Every structure is written in C-alpha cells, then in structure tokens.
Amino acid sequence: MSKKFSKILEDSGIIREQTAPYSQEQNRVAERTNRTIVAQAKATLFAAGLSDGLWGETVHTTIYWKNRSPMSALTKCVTPLEQFS
C-alpha cells in the first residue's frame, strides 16, 4: 500500500481495486476462479485414484493447466501465460 507500490502499478497501467477485509463476496471473479480450481483438483484426484496427500501438487498442476489453456476473455484468445509474457 506504499506510494512506491502505487506508482509501480500506475506506471504499468494496472488499476488497483481494493476491497474491505474479510468480505470475499466483493470479488466474485476471484472467488469463482478459486471454486473452479478446487473443483478441478478434486476431480483430478478422484479420476486418477490418488490420495488426498497429493492435494497441493494437484492444485499446482490445475493452475499450470489453467495458465496454459486459451481464454476467450483475453486478446485474440491466447493463454494467460502468453498474455502475461
């Protein structure tokens, strides 16, 4: 929340939208993304017959897949990884 951080965001063209603490309902996009990741990780564990001990690795893998899958919301339907880099 420092002025230096705010300046970096501004210089990068990033618009910061703050929410009240402990009020997840204010950020529906992030909450929906989290639910999608958890659901996909659960489905992957179940389909592969893996134990819950691999939960963390499965979530990392799910996010890896998500970042490398094309999204229509991004310019020219590119992957988030391509858009970021």
Backbone as XML, in Angstrom:
<?xml version="1.0"?>
<chain id="A" units="angstrom">
  <residue number="1" name="MET">
    <atom name="N" x="0.804" y="-1.201" z="0.000"/>
    <atom name="CA" x="0.000" y="0.000" z="0.000"/>
    <atom name="C" x="0.847" y="1.265" z="0.000"/>
  </residue>
  <residue number="2" name="SER">
    <atom name="N" x="2.123" y="1.092" z="-0.179"/>
    <atom name="CA" x="3.018" y="2.240" z="-0.157"/>
    <atom name="C" x="2.862" y="3.078" z="-1.423"/>
  </residue>
  <residue number="3" name="LYS">
    <atom name="N" x="3.357" y="4.290" z="-1.366"/>
    <atom name="CA" x="3.315" y="5.169" z="-2.538"/>
    <atom name="C" x="4.163" y="4.607" z="-3.667"/>
  </residue>
  <residue number="4" name="LYS">
    <atom name="N" x="5.270" y="3.945" z="-3.302"/>
    <atom name="CA" x="6.146" y="3.343" z="-4.303"/>
    <atom name="C" x="5.407" y="2.242" z="-5.071"/>
  </residue>
  <residue number="5" name="PHE">
    <atom name="N" x="4.686" y="1.384" z="-4.340"/>
    <atom name="CA" x="3.921" y="0.317" z="-4.977"/>
    <atom name="C" x="2.815" y="0.894" z="-5.855"/>
  </residue>
  <residue number="6" name="SER">
    <atom name="N" x="2.123" y="1.906" z="-5.364"/>
    <atom name="CA" x="1.063" y="2.563" z="-6.144"/>
    <atom name="C" x="1.627" y="3.153" z="-7.433"/>
  </residue>
  <residue number="7" name="LYS">
    <atom name="N" x="2.829" y="3.712" z="-7.358"/>
    <atom name="CA" x="3.480" y="4.287" z="-8.533"/>
    <atom name="C" x="3.821" y="3.198" z="-9.558"/>
  </residue>
  <residue number="8" name="ILE">
    <atom name="N" x="4.303" y="2.044" z="-9.080"/>
    <atom name="CA" x="4.622" y="0.928" z="-9.976"/>
    <atom name="C" x="3.360" y="0.468" z="-10.698"/>
  </residue>
  <residue number="9" name="LEU">
    <atom name="N" x="2.273" y="0.337" z="-9.964"/>
    <atom name="CA" x="1.004" y="-0.068" z="-10.582"/>
    <atom name="C" x="0.561" y="0.948" z="-11.630"/>
  </residue>
  <residue number="10" name="GLU">
    <atom name="N" x="0.628" y="2.204" z="-11.270"/>
    <atom name="CA" x="0.212" y="3.269" z="-12.184"/>
    <atom name="C" x="1.071" y="3.277" z="-13.443"/>
  </residue>
  <residue number="11" name="ASP">
    <atom name="N" x="2.381" y="3.148" z="-13.288"/>
    <atom name="CA" x="3.290" y="3.132" z="-14.439"/>
    <atom name="C" x="3.054" y="1.930" z="-15.347"/>
  </residue>
  <residue number="12" name="SER">
    <atom name="N" x="2.576" y="0.833" z="-14.759"/>
    <atom name="CA" x="2.314" y="-0.390" z="-15.525"/>
    <atom name="C" x="0.916" y="-0.413" z="-16.131"/>
  </residue>
  <residue number="13" name="GLY">
    <atom name="N" x="0.118" y="0.589" z="-15.811"/>
    <atom name="CA" x="-1.238" y="0.642" z="-16.338"/>
    <atom name="C" x="-2.206" y="-0.271" z="-15.603"/>
  </residue>
  <residue number="14" name="ILE">
    <atom name="N" x="-1.857" y="-0.658" z="-14.376"/>
    <atom name="CA" x="-2.694" y="-1.551" z="-13.582"/>
    <atom name="C" x="-3.599" y="-0.713" z="-12.687"/>
  </residue>
  <residue number="15" name="ILE">
    <atom name="N" x="-4.881" y="-1.018" z="-12.732"/>
    <atom name="CA" x="-5.848" y="-0.317" z="-11.888"/>
    <atom name="C" x="-6.094" y="-1.163" z="-10.648"/>
  </residue>
  <residue number="16" name="ARG">
    <atom name="N" x="-5.809" y="-0.605" z="-9.489"/>
    <atom name="CA" x="-5.994" y="-1.334" z="-8.229"/>
    <atom name="C" x="-7.379" y="-1.044" z="-7.688"/>
  </residue>
  <residue number="17" name="GLU">
    <atom name="N" x="-8.104" y="-2.128" z="-7.407"/>
    <atom name="CA" x="-9.429" y="-2.006" z="-6.806"/>
    <atom name="C" x="-9.395" y="-2.722" z="-5.467"/>
  </residue>
  <residue number="18" name="GLN">
    <atom name="N" x="-9.480" y="-1.968" z="-4.407"/>
    <atom name="CA" x="-9.387" y="-2.548" z="-3.078"/>
    <atom name="C" x="-10.761" y="-2.986" z="-2.588"/>
  </residue>
  <residue number="19" name="THR">
    <atom name="N" x="-10.766" y="-4.017" z="-1.748"/>
    <atom name="CA" x="-11.996" y="-4.492" z="-1.139"/>
    <atom name="C" x="-11.852" y="-4.418" z="0.371"/>
  </residue>
  <residue number="20" name="ALA">
    <atom name="N" x="-12.971" y="-4.471" z="1.044"/>
    <atom name="CA" x="-12.952" y="-4.468" z="2.504"/>
    <atom name="C" x="-12.422" y="-5.813" z="2.999"/>
  </residue>
  <residue number="21" name="PRO">
    <atom name="N" x="-11.673" y="-5.823" z="4.096"/>
    <atom name="CA" x="-11.160" y="-7.092" z="4.607"/>
    <atom name="C" x="-12.290" y="-8.037" z="5.000"/>
  </residue>
  <residue number="22" name="TYR">
    <atom name="N" x="-12.051" y="-9.338" z="4.813"/>
    <atom name="CA" x="-12.986" y="-10.396" z="5.191"/>
    <atom name="C" x="-14.340" y="-10.283" z="4.493"/>
  </residue>
  <residue number="23" name="SER">
    <atom name="N" x="-14.330" y="-9.818" z="3.271"/>
    <atom name="CA" x="-15.587" y="-9.719" z="2.514"/>
    <atom name="C" x="-15.361" y="-10.265" z="1.107"/>
  </residue>
  <residue number="24" name="GLN">
    <atom name="N" x="-15.239" y="-11.590" z="1.025"/>
    <atom name="CA" x="-14.941" y="-12.245" z="-0.238"/>
    <atom name="C" x="-15.994" y="-11.951" z="-1.297"/>
  </residue>
  <residue number="25" name="GLU">
    <atom name="N" x="-17.214" y="-11.735" z="-0.876"/>
    <atom name="CA" x="-18.294" y="-11.518" z="-1.845"/>
    <atom name="C" x="-18.071" y="-10.294" z="-2.718"/>
  </residue>
  <residue number="26" name="GLN">
    <atom name="N" x="-17.144" y="-9.419" z="-2.352"/>
    <atom name="CA" x="-16.862" y="-8.241" z="-3.159"/>
    <atom name="C" x="-16.019" y="-8.577" z="-4.393"/>
  </residue>
  <residue number="27" name="ASN">
    <atom name="N" x="-15.401" y="-9.739" z="-4.409"/>
    <atom name="CA" x="-14.560" y="-10.102" z="-5.546"/>
    <atom name="C" x="-15.055" y="-11.420" z="-6.130"/>
  </residue>
  <residue number="28" name="ARG">
    <atom name="N" x="-16.144" y="-11.337" z="-6.870"/>
    <atom name="CA" x="-16.781" y="-12.536" z="-7.413"/>
    <atom name="C" x="-15.902" y="-13.280" z="-8.401"/>
  </residue>
  <residue number="29" name="VAL">
    <atom name="N" x="-15.117" y="-12.561" z="-9.193"/>
    <atom name="CA" x="-14.270" y="-13.215" z="-10.198"/>
    <atom name="C" x="-13.230" y="-14.102" z="-9.514"/>
  </residue>
  <residue number="30" name="ALA">
    <atom name="N" x="-12.559" y="-13.574" z="-8.506"/>
    <atom name="CA" x="-11.541" y="-14.355" z="-7.793"/>
    <atom name="C" x="-12.177" y="-15.539" z="-7.081"/>
  </residue>
  <residue number="31" name="GLU">
    <atom name="N" x="-13.325" y="-15.339" z="-6.465"/>
    <atom name="CA" x="-13.996" y="-16.426" z="-5.764"/>
    <atom name="C" x="-14.419" y="-17.525" z="-6.724"/>
  </residue>
  <residue number="32" name="ARG">
    <atom name="N" x="-14.920" y="-17.156" z="-7.888"/>
    <atom name="CA" x="-15.325" y="-18.148" z="-8.885"/>
    <atom name="C" x="-14.100" y="-18.905" z="-9.395"/>
  </residue>
  <residue number="33" name="THR">
    <atom name="N" x="-13.011" y="-18.216" z="-9.614"/>
    <atom name="CA" x="-11.779" y="-18.858" z="-10.062"/>
    <atom name="C" x="-11.294" y="-19.859" z="-9.021"/>
  </residue>
  <residue number="34" name="ASN">
    <atom name="N" x="-11.319" y="-19.476" z="-7.750"/>
    <atom name="CA" x="-10.902" y="-20.386" z="-6.680"/>
    <atom name="C" x="-11.785" y="-21.626" z="-6.639"/>
  </residue>
  <residue number="35" name="ARG">
    <atom name="N" x="-13.103" y="-21.455" z="-6.764"/>
    <atom name="CA" x="-14.012" y="-22.604" z="-6.761"/>
    <atom name="C" x="-13.730" y="-23.527" z="-7.937"/>
  </residue>
  <residue number="36" name="THR">
    <atom name="N" x="-13.446" y="-22.953" z="-9.106"/>
    <atom name="CA" x="-13.157" y="-23.745" z="-10.294"/>
    <atom name="C" x="-11.874" y="-24.559" z="-10.100"/>
  </residue>
  <residue number="37" name="ILE">
    <atom name="N" x="-10.848" y="-23.939" z="-9.547"/>
    <atom name="CA" x="-9.575" y="-24.628" z="-9.314"/>
    <atom name="C" x="-9.758" y="-25.771" z="-8.323"/>
  </residue>
  <residue number="38" name="VAL">
    <atom name="N" x="-10.478" y="-25.528" z="-7.237"/>
    <atom name="CA" x="-10.706" y="-26.569" z="-6.232"/>
    <atom name="C" x="-11.502" y="-27.724" z="-6.838"/>
  </residue>
  <residue number="39" name="ALA">
    <atom name="N" x="-12.537" y="-27.418" z="-7.609"/>
    <atom name="CA" x="-13.359" y="-28.466" z="-8.222"/>
    <atom name="C" x="-12.541" y="-29.303" z="-9.204"/>
  </residue>
  <residue number="40" name="GLN">
    <atom name="N" x="-11.721" y="-28.655" z="-9.997"/>
    <atom name="CA" x="-10.906" y="-29.383" z="-10.969"/>
    <atom name="C" x="-9.861" y="-30.243" z="-10.258"/>
  </residue>
  <residue number="41" name="ALA">
    <atom name="N" x="-9.280" y="-29.732" z="-9.189"/>
    <atom name="CA" x="-8.287" y="-30.507" z="-8.436"/>
    <atom name="C" x="-8.946" y="-31.738" z="-7.804"/>
  </residue>
  <residue number="42" name="LYS">
    <atom name="N" x="-10.140" y="-31.571" z="-7.227"/>
    <atom name="CA" x="-10.860" y="-32.704" z="-6.647"/>
    <atom name="C" x="-11.175" y="-33.749" z="-7.706"/>
  </residue>
  <residue number="43" name="ALA">
    <atom name="N" x="-11.640" y="-33.297" z="-8.862"/>
    <atom name="CA" x="-11.972" y="-34.219" z="-9.950"/>
    <atom name="C" x="-10.733" y="-34.962" z="-10.434"/>
  </residue>
  <residue number="44" name="THR">
    <atom name="N" x="-9.608" y="-34.273" z="-10.504"/>
    <atom name="CA" x="-8.361" y="-34.897" z="-10.951"/>
    <atom name="C" x="-7.912" y="-35.967" z="-9.960"/>
  </residue>
  <residue number="45" name="LEU">
    <atom name="N" x="-7.953" y="-35.652" z="-8.677"/>
    <atom name="CA" x="-7.582" y="-36.626" z="-7.651"/>
    <atom name="C" x="-8.471" y="-37.863" z="-7.736"/>
  </residue>
  <residue number="46" name="PHE">
    <atom name="N" x="-9.774" y="-37.639" z="-7.861"/>
    <atom name="CA" x="-10.722" y="-38.747" z="-7.920"/>
    <atom name="C" x="-10.512" y="-39.593" z="-9.173"/>
  </residue>
  <residue number="47" name="ALA">
    <atom name="N" x="-10.409" y="-38.945" z="-10.325"/>
    <atom name="CA" x="-10.272" y="-39.666" z="-11.591"/>
    <atom name="C" x="-8.977" y="-40.479" z="-11.651"/>
  </residue>
  <residue number="48" name="ALA">
    <atom name="N" x="-7.920" y="-39.955" z="-11.038"/>
    <atom name="CA" x="-6.637" y="-40.649" z="-11.068"/>
    <atom name="C" x="-6.494" y="-41.657" z="-9.929"/>
  </residue>
  <residue number="49" name="GLY">
    <atom name="N" x="-7.463" y="-41.650" z="-9.008"/>
    <atom name="CA" x="-7.392" y="-42.563" z="-7.871"/>
    <atom name="C" x="-6.255" y="-42.233" z="-6.921"/>
  </residue>
  <residue number="50" name="LEU">
    <atom name="N" x="-5.949" y="-40.948" z="-6.784"/>
    <atom name="CA" x="-4.842" y="-40.511" z="-5.929"/>
    <atom name="C" x="-5.323" y="-40.192" z="-4.523"/>
  </residue>
  <residue number="51" name="SER">
    <atom name="N" x="-4.409" y="-40.216" z="-3.569"/>
    <atom name="CA" x="-4.763" y="-39.912" z="-2.180"/>
    <atom name="C" x="-4.823" y="-38.395" z="-1.976"/>
  </residue>
  <residue number="52" name="ASP">
    <atom name="N" x="-5.478" y="-38.006" z="-0.891"/>
    <atom name="CA" x="-5.582" y="-36.582" z="-0.557"/>
    <atom name="C" x="-4.226" y="-35.967" z="-0.213"/>
  </residue>
  <residue number="53" name="GLY">
    <atom name="N" x="-3.235" y="-36.800" z="0.047"/>
    <atom name="CA" x="-1.891" y="-36.302" z="0.354"/>
    <atom name="C" x="-1.245" y="-35.575" z="-0.811"/>
  </residue>
  <residue number="54" name="LEU">
    <atom name="N" x="-1.797" y="-35.775" z="-1.998"/>
    <atom name="CA" x="-1.264" y="-35.099" z="-3.192"/>
    <atom name="C" x="-2.080" y="-33.863" z="-3.557"/>
  </residue>
  <residue number="55" name="TRP">
    <atom name="N" x="-2.876" y="-33.376" z="-2.616"/>
    <atom name="CA" x="-3.747" y="-32.231" z="-2.869"/>
    <atom name="C" x="-2.973" y="-31.009" z="-3.349"/>
  </residue>
  <residue number="56" name="GLY">
    <atom name="N" x="-1.916" y="-30.651" z="-2.661"/>
    <atom name="CA" x="-1.137" y="-29.455" z="-3.017"/>
    <atom name="C" x="-0.563" y="-29.541" z="-4.419"/>
  </residue>
  <residue number="57" name="GLU">
    <atom name="N" x="0.022" y="-30.686" z="-4.740"/>
    <atom name="CA" x="0.588" y="-30.871" z="-6.076"/>
    <atom name="C" x="-0.493" y="-30.832" z="-7.143"/>
  </residue>
  <residue number="58" name="THR">
    <atom name="N" x="-1.662" y="-31.377" z="-6.825"/>
    <atom name="CA" x="-2.766" y="-31.377" z="-7.780"/>
    <atom name="C" x="-3.277" y="-29.961" z="-8.036"/>
  </residue>
  <residue number="59" name="VAL">
    <atom name="N" x="-3.333" y="-29.140" z="-7.004"/>
    <atom name="CA" x="-3.752" y="-27.747" z="-7.179"/>
    <atom name="C" x="-2.732" y="-27.002" z="-8.041"/>
  </residue>
  <residue number="60" name="HIS">
    <atom name="N" x="-1.450" y="-27.221" z="-7.792"/>
    <atom name="CA" x="-0.405" y="-26.584" z="-8.613"/>
    <atom name="C" x="-0.537" y="-27.007" z="-10.077"/>
  </residue>
  <residue number="61" name="THR">
    <atom name="N" x="-0.800" y="-28.295" z="-10.296"/>
    <atom name="CA" x="-0.955" y="-28.800" z="-11.659"/>
    <atom name="C" x="-2.193" y="-28.200" z="-12.321"/>
  </residue>
  <residue number="62" name="THR">
    <atom name="N" x="-3.277" y="-28.075" z="-11.576"/>
    <atom name="CA" x="-4.502" y="-27.481" z="-12.098"/>
    <atom name="C" x="-4.260" y="-26.042" z="-12.540"/>
  </residue>
  <residue number="63" name="ILE">
    <atom name="N" x="-3.539" y="-25.283" z="-11.752"/>
    <atom name="CA" x="-3.237" y="-23.896" z="-12.098"/>
    <atom name="C" x="-2.303" y="-23.845" z="-13.310"/>
  </residue>
  <residue number="64" name="TYR">
    <atom name="N" x="-1.361" y="-24.777" z="-13.382"/>
    <atom name="CA" x="-0.474" y="-24.879" z="-14.541"/>
    <atom name="C" x="-1.298" y="-25.066" z="-15.804"/>
  </residue>
  <residue number="65" name="TRP">
    <atom name="N" x="-2.265" y="-26.012" z="-15.761"/>
    <atom name="CA" x="-3.135" y="-26.242" z="-16.922"/>
    <atom name="C" x="-3.947" y="-25.006" z="-17.255"/>
  </residue>
  <residue number="66" name="LYS">
    <atom name="N" x="-4.493" y="-24.362" z="-16.224"/>
    <atom name="CA" x="-5.335" y="-23.180" z="-16.444"/>
    <atom name="C" x="-4.549" y="-22.059" z="-17.122"/>
  </residue>
  <residue number="67" name="ASN">
    <atom name="N" x="-3.316" y="-21.859" z="-16.706"/>
    <atom name="CA" x="-2.493" y="-20.792" z="-17.278"/>
    <atom name="C" x="-2.021" y="-21.087" z="-18.699"/>
  </residue>
  <residue number="68" name="ARG">
    <atom name="N" x="-2.168" y="-22.325" z="-19.116"/>
    <atom name="CA" x="-1.737" y="-22.708" z="-20.460"/>
    <atom name="C" x="-2.897" y="-23.106" z="-21.361"/>
  </residue>
  <residue number="69" name="SER">
    <atom name="N" x="-4.107" y="-22.768" z="-20.943"/>
    <atom name="CA" x="-5.305" y="-23.024" z="-21.754"/>
    <atom name="C" x="-5.815" y="-21.704" z="-22.320"/>
  </residue>
  <residue number="70" name="PRO">
    <atom name="N" x="-6.165" y="-21.678" z="-23.604"/>
    <atom name="CA" x="-6.655" y="-20.429" z="-24.199"/>
    <atom name="C" x="-7.917" y="-19.921" z="-23.501"/>
  </residue>
  <residue number="71" name="MET">
    <atom name="N" x="-8.034" y="-18.602" z="-23.429"/>
    <atom name="CA" x="-9.201" y="-17.975" z="-22.808"/>
    <atom name="C" x="-9.788" y="-16.966" z="-23.786"/>
  </residue>
  <residue number="72" name="SER">
    <atom name="N" x="-11.076" y="-17.057" z="-24.025"/>
    <atom name="CA" x="-11.721" y="-16.135" z="-24.954"/>
    <atom name="C" x="-11.768" y="-14.712" z="-24.400"/>
  </residue>
  <residue number="73" name="ALA">
    <atom name="N" x="-11.658" y="-14.560" z="-23.084"/>
    <atom name="CA" x="-11.699" y="-13.226" z="-22.481"/>
    <atom name="C" x="-10.439" y="-12.419" z="-22.769"/>
  </residue>
  <residue number="74" name="LEU">
    <atom name="N" x="-9.361" y="-13.096" z="-23.155"/>
    <atom name="CA" x="-8.112" y="-12.404" z="-23.447"/>
    <atom name="C" x="-8.037" y="-12.047" z="-24.928"/>
  </residue>
  <residue number="75" name="THR">
    <atom name="N" x="-7.190" y="-11.097" z="-25.245"/>
    <atom name="CA" x="-6.995" y="-10.651" z="-26.616"/>
    <atom name="C" x="-6.623" y="-11.827" z="-27.513"/>
  </residue>
  <residue number="76" name="LYS">
    <atom name="N" x="-7.321" y="-11.973" z="-28.614"/>
    <atom name="CA" x="-7.032" y="-12.992" z="-29.630"/>
    <atom name="C" x="-7.051" y="-14.409" z="-29.082"/>
  </residue>
  <residue number="77" name="CYS">
    <atom name="N" x="-7.784" y="-14.639" z="-27.990"/>
    <atom name="CA" x="-7.953" y="-15.984" z="-27.412"/>
    <atom name="C" x="-6.605" y="-16.665" z="-27.160"/>
  </residue>
  <residue number="78" name="VAL">
    <atom name="N" x="-5.709" y="-15.958" z="-26.489"/>
    <atom name="CA" x="-4.400" y="-16.515" z="-26.151"/>
    <atom name="C" x="-4.453" y="-17.108" z="-24.749"/>
  </residue>
  <residue number="79" name="THR">
    <atom name="N" x="-3.381" y="-17.748" z="-24.343"/>
    <atom name="CA" x="-3.318" y="-18.294" z="-22.979"/>
    <atom name="C" x="-2.915" y="-17.169" z="-22.011"/>
  </residue>
  <residue number="80" name="PRO">
    <atom name="N" x="-3.249" y="-17.320" z="-20.731"/>
    <atom name="CA" x="-2.806" y="-16.311" z="-19.759"/>
    <atom name="C" x="-1.289" y="-16.162" z="-19.733"/>
  </residue>
  <residue number="81" name="LEU">
    <atom name="N" x="-0.578" y="-17.268" z="-19.909"/>
    <atom name="CA" x="0.890" y="-17.209" z="-19.934"/>
    <atom name="C" x="1.391" y="-16.359" z="-21.083"/>
  </residue>
  <residue number="82" name="GLU">
    <atom name="N" x="0.791" y="-16.523" z="-22.276"/>
    <atom name="CA" x="1.185" y="-15.713" z="-23.438"/>
    <atom name="C" x="0.843" y="-14.246" z="-23.222"/>
  </residue>
  <residue number="83" name="GLN">
    <atom name="N" x="-0.310" y="-13.976" z="-22.638"/>
    <atom name="CA" x="-0.738" y="-12.590" z="-22.391"/>
    <atom name="C" x="0.200" y="-11.910" z="-21.400"/>
  </residue>
  <residue number="84" name="PHE">
    <atom name="N" x="0.613" y="-12.650" z="-20.373"/>
    <atom name="CA" x="1.475" y="-12.078" z="-19.340"/>
    <atom name="C" x="2.877" y="-11.802" z="-19.854"/>
  </residue>
  <residue number="85" name="SER">
    <atom name="N" x="3.393" y="-12.729" z="-20.655"/>
    <atom name="CA" x="4.768" y="-12.570" z="-21.127"/>
    <atom name="C" x="4.765" y="-12.065" z="-22.549"/>
  </residue>
</chain>
